[in-house]
Amino acid sequence: MSLSAKDKLAVKTFFGKVGAKAEDIGSDALARTLFVYPQTKTYFSHWADLSPGSPQVKKHGLTVMNGVLSAVELIDDLKGGLLTLSELHAFMLRVDPANFKIINHNLLVVLSLMFPEDFTAEVHVSVDKFLAQVSLALSEKYR
Amino acid sequence: MVVWTDQERACIQDIFSKLNYEEAGPKALQRALIVYPWTQRYFASFGNLYNAEAIMSNPRVAAHGIVVLHGLDRAMKNMDDIKNTYAELSVLHSDKLHVDPDNFRLLADCLTIVIAGTMGTSFTADVQAAWQKFLAVVVSALRRQYH
């Protein structure tokens, strides 16, 4: 399910429009991940405050969303472009790749609630495919 | 046995009370057919599903979306026994319609995204948690009679 030219254009256009809200999008998606899927909290036992508005959630949400936005720029070579990030996730963070699906789902929920007019079904399918490809690229160095 | 807190019950009732079944049902089914095109395999008799525009204007898709949402309404009205409420529906989906149960999750996710789009910021994390728990119970009940 690789990205067609149409998908890439839809992704670039949509994220070009919504990218300014990176912190809001990322932190809400992360907050929902921690709340709705409590098993994900196991990766953040070193944080004092895991509640939605906490400074750590906000900061990390922005980090994650900036990662997604940089992947948009690297859309023509995700595996190559995300190599270092993949090594980070594989060797240091060791996040179970099943969790990528969880944060992707919550990103879609947040994008839908924040941008209901722009997040059409056609944009949805392209963004879903894109996030799946990003997850694959992030999993590349795992084994 | 599924245990619902008062807060979860209130959340679910509230979502359904605000939902326009005639809008949300069609939107969710259209989205599933567009975002996960392999789901179209179950709707070969519905006519033109060739592209997003065709799917969005297909009257049979819209009608069926409403049917699905009324089915969910029944689950909401029988929250303490969704398992038995859905027993016949489960047999139907397994033995007559031959639907791969993974599709239930796909449609559920699309409905969640449609509802998030309608409710905006009032679709908070705890509302989302209650809603997704409800859908998980529904999906589980629909899978139950598969053999």
Interface residues (C-beta under 8 A of the other chain):
Chain A: A31 R32 F35 V36 P52 H105 L108 V109 V110 S112 L113 M114 P116 F119 A121 E122 H124 V125 D128
Chain B: Q30 R31 I34 V35 A52 M56 D109 T112 I113 V114 A116 G117 T118 M119 G120 T121 F123 A125 D126 Q128 A129 Q132
